[in-house]
């Protein structure tokens, strides 16, 4: 597996772009989230043609805001086959469909919706209400020779790490959204992640890296050039 980030910022950290990544997983190129800065970044980096699958952690604008643009571009400009959108539940599929229908009218013309359970090695962790009250979100675990974990937006990390503890031991790299303000309950305050560092590699994202406190031992994706697209 190989992961490259297209941005590492939060919703309002526009200088650092929306958090999103391209993951090479087995024989697919999977785009994780597609916020409003992602499509322009894919164009800038000449990466649009590489993407064949998309998975979304949730439907806030900084995680889904340019998905319609990507679908239209691949269909009309590149004349590619329909992009495959992986979905975790029928309810979440319908939410994605309804979001796209506002802009595309007929989403099935541009996207093929594929249930996640057709893909071995990708597990969804249901984090409903743990980012925003009453709101659906997911974390994802990608399991191959080693394990990559992507938190999405998550205010309480316990559910994700409890899931990881129940899995067989394996080399694991966790990419977790992070906040440096204890008052930001929609994301995980960095000190809450410290008990989980032992035995895994962890990187923080979805933040303003200039606010990184001196006592934070979690490396930020933004400063790791090998992790940036």
Helices and strands as residue ranges (DSSP letters): E 2-7, G 14-16, E 20-25, E 28-32, H 38-44, G 48-50, E 53-55, H 61-64, H 67-72, I 73-77, E 83-87, H 90-104, G 107-109, E 111-115, G 116-118, E 122-126, E 138-143, E 147-150, H 158-165, E 172-177, H 190-193, G 194-196, E 201-205, G 209-211, E 219-220, G 221-223, G 225-227
